[in-house]
Amino acid sequence: MVDVRWHALGMTGLAVVLTLSTWFSATAVATELGIELGLTVSQLVWLTNAVQAGFVMGALCASFFALADVFPMKTLLVLGALSAGLANAVLLMSPSPIGAILARFATGVSLALVYPTAMKFIGTWFVTGRGLAMGAVVGALTLGSAAPHLIRALGVGIDWRMVIIMTTLACGLATVIFIFLQEGPHQFKSARFKVGHIRRVLHNRAAMLANLGYFGHMWELYALWGWLLAYVTAAKVGGLDITNASLITFAAIATGTFGSLAGGWMADRFGRCLTSVLAMAISGTCAVLIGFFYNGPVSVFVLIALVWGFSTIADSAQFSAAVSEVSDPSLVGANLAFQMGVGFAITLFAIWLVQWIAFVLGDWQWSFSVLAVGPVLGCWAMLKLRRLPEAAQIAGGKR
């Protein structure tokens, strides 16, 4: 059984990496895509925000209708990966600005069928070690999100269409992988749709505290991922001795893959709540600290970016794992979709706010500092959750 479940985790993780490569596919080539399609500055921002908005809409609908608790998970995974690839490919057809934004929105809706469902799916294979297993899925999301920046960094001067083509083909391969995946032996109870499902989600105090921790985490995460390339590029223009901003952006985001695995390992041994608090304390500090080294030394700037990328995602899976452990077993999918839907809605404002601060100040240097607010809220929520009796259900009592 050990070999089988780790094989399932590996294949699920690979498929998530491939599918999630579409998340920032347009962001990685935003400059060239903007010129090609004649996009304004505000429309360029919506190339990223539309994916977030689509994910929010998709995840909240999935939660309201309890899709992952009513329908076969494999069906949702296959449908999500296939539709994400098709929506991504629309960018190759030189759509209008509105068409491009709608295509990115559709990509986000599609990914909402994949990521929350994959988290529940891997839970059918793992009871012990669930924190590490879900950490691996989050690591896959992280690596997939960073992939377009790597393609761009290694292919300086290549046509921007190659990034879109490669990420579209990745979704096709992910679809095939999902078709052959099988659920594990630890099945969650299924449910039939009832309007009262969402009320039961909201009234679960322990789950809502884990959600608050996640919301604080999300306030920081996607604003960092979405604007790091712009931040590093601006620092380079300002005199920071950096040659390849895309490569540094990839490295900083991709190091979160190892952060997710490390966070999962720590959580299963020392407690989910404590691990989450430690990760948020480090990442929140980095959000403020990086501004002080905006002009160098470059080695310290890059080190902070790498530590931030590592720590800002290290706790992500633990909020999902905690929710899966304190939720009604028949509504795990609905709880996870609700958590992610609201969390990603928060990213819309955070992404806008960071860019607005940079515009008002006329420089990016201190724009990331506001992101430290999220980890403060998250630390408070997870410490409060740790004191509840329900926390005994988390990681076998390792709260």
JOPESUL-V145096 format. One record per backbone hydrogen bond with DSSP energy under -0.5 kcal/mol. CO is the residue of the C=O (numbers start at 1). NH is the residue of the N-H. Records with the same first field share a line. If there is no record, write none. Layout:
CO=NH  NH
//
This chain:
1=5
2=6
3=7
4=8
5=9
6=10
7=11
8=12
9=13
10=14
11=15
12=16
13=17
14=18
15=19
16=20
17=21
18=21
19=22
20=23
22=25
24=28
25=29
26=29
27=30
29=33
30=34
31=35
32=36
33=37
34=38  39
40=44
41=45
42=46
43=47
44=47  48
45=48  49
46=50
48=51  52
49=53
50=54
51=55
52=56
53=57
54=58
55=59
56=60
57=61
58=62
59=63
60=64
61=65
62=67
63=66
66=69  70
67=70  71
69=191
72=76
73=77
74=78
75=79
76=80
77=81
78=82
79=83
80=84
81=85
82=86
83=87
84=88
85=89
86=90
87=90
88=91
89=92
90=93
91=94
96=100
97=101
98=102
99=103
100=104
101=105
102=106
103=107
104=108
105=109
106=110
107=111
108=112
109=113
110=113  114
111=114  115
114=118
115=119
116=120
117=121
118=122
119=123
120=124
121=124
122=125  126
124=186
127=130
129=133
130=134
131=135
132=136
133=137
134=138
135=139
136=140
137=141
138=142
139=143
140=144
141=145
142=146
143=147
144=148
146=149  150
147=151
148=152
149=153
150=154
151=155
153=156
155=158
159=162
160=163  164
161=165
162=166
163=167
164=168
165=169
166=170
167=171
168=172
169=173
170=174
171=175
172=176
173=177
174=178
175=179
176=180
177=180  181
178=181
185=187
194=197
195=198
196=200
197=201
198=202
199=203
201=204
203=205
204=208
205=209
206=210
207=211
208=212
209=213
210=214
211=215
212=216
213=217
214=218
215=219
216=220
217=220  221
218=222
220=224
221=225
222=226
223=227
224=228
227=231
228=232
229=233
230=234
231=235
232=236
233=237
234=238
235=240
236=239
240=242
244=248
245=249
246=250
247=251
248=252
249=253
250=254
251=255
253=256
254=257  258
255=258  259
256=260
257=261
258=262
259=263
260=264
261=265
262=266
263=267
264=268
265=269
266=269  270  271
267=271
271=275
272=276
273=277
274=278
275=279
276=280
277=281
278=282
279=283
280=284
281=285
282=286
283=287
284=288
285=289
286=290
288=291  292
289=292  293
290=293
291=294
293=296
297=301
298=302
299=303
300=304
301=305
302=306
303=307
304=308
305=309
306=310
307=311
308=312
309=313
310=314
311=315
313=316  317
315=318  319
316=319  320
317=321
318=322
319=323
320=324
321=325
322=326
323=327
328=331
329=332
331=335
332=336
333=337
334=338
335=339
336=340
337=341
338=342
339=343
340=344
341=345
342=346
343=347
344=348
345=348  349
346=350
347=351
348=352
349=353
350=354
351=355
352=356
353=357
354=358
355=359
356=360
357=361
358=362  363
364=367  368
366=369
367=370
368=371
369=372
370=373
371=374  375
372=376
373=377
374=378
375=379
376=380
377=381
378=382
379=383
380=384
381=385
382=386
383=387
384=387
385=388
388=391
389=392
390=393
391=394
393=395  396
394=397  398
395=398
397=399
398=272
399=273
//
